[in-house]
Amino acid sequence: MKQPISSLPAVGCIVDFAPHSLEFLRSDHAHRRLGFRSETLVGWLEQAGLQVGPICTVEPPAVSDRPGDELLTVSLWTGIDPRTPDTTIPSPGTDGALALTPDTAKETAR
């Protein structure tokens, strides 16, 4: 049974790189920061009054065609507005959750 939109929790997702040292992203792509530590984003979500939902990381492929190059890890942080009726969201990989497969994403500990 589908829930009406008004009864679903208000969930937001922030997607960015995990910390890295690729300085060229500042000059070539106007990146202000070289990724974010998970603790930083969790702190911001909590300061905003949001519950911290699943945190996922998408690791670069194990095999690279550019050995020796630093590869980027993508992180996804979810924040849930506790004022909405249902603040329970499923873990990654379950029905209705983040569309990431278990082999490309992992939930990280908070």
Buried (B, 14 or more C-beta within 10 A) or exposed (E): EEEEEEEBBEBEEBEEBBEBEBEEBEEEEEBEEBBBEBEEBBEBBEEEEBBBBBBBBBBEEEEEEEEEEEEBBBBBBBBBBEEEEEBEBEEBBEEEBBEBEEEEBBBBEE
